[in-house]
Amino acid sequence: MSEIQTVSIAVASAGVFAAAVYYIFQIRHQTRLRQTDLVMRLYSTFSSEDHRTAGKKVIWITYKGYDDYVKKYGQPNSEEPIPTAVDTVLYFYEEVGVLLSKKLIDIDLIDQLFGYNIMLVGAKVMPIIEEARKRLNVPRFWTNFEYLYSEMKKREQKLQKSQA
């Protein structure tokens, strides 16, 4: 009689163990599906006509300091064509920065998808963002983009050191 109970307990334990293993694999699979969906949605926005057009405008803007920028293109976040392009690009990267800061997306993946563009945009607009924070008294202006840009710069520096 005790052998039957022992076998019954062993079978029940094996069933619980198998269910736990199955559940772990399901969670991993669901996580990968969610990450894939997130990447596809981000890339869909990134590759849209509006974003590509805005990105080109941002990369080609020229200015000699904040005052020159405002004179040529208007105040940041205004409805002028160039600031709207800057806003379009920065809103997207602001969202990516939030995802990175919350560890919902991997920096390697960001680099593979958007890295070069983040570096170009950051180099172009960070001086304006920093000055706008001071002049407009908005210290948190585009902070998630700045976080993204600084993490990408750190990553680039690490890669350069490892290649040297």
Summary of the structure (lengths in Angstrom):
residues: 164
radius of gyration: 24.1
end to end distance: 71.1
largest distance: 91.6
contacts: 432
relative contact order: 0.10
helix: 84%
strand: 0%
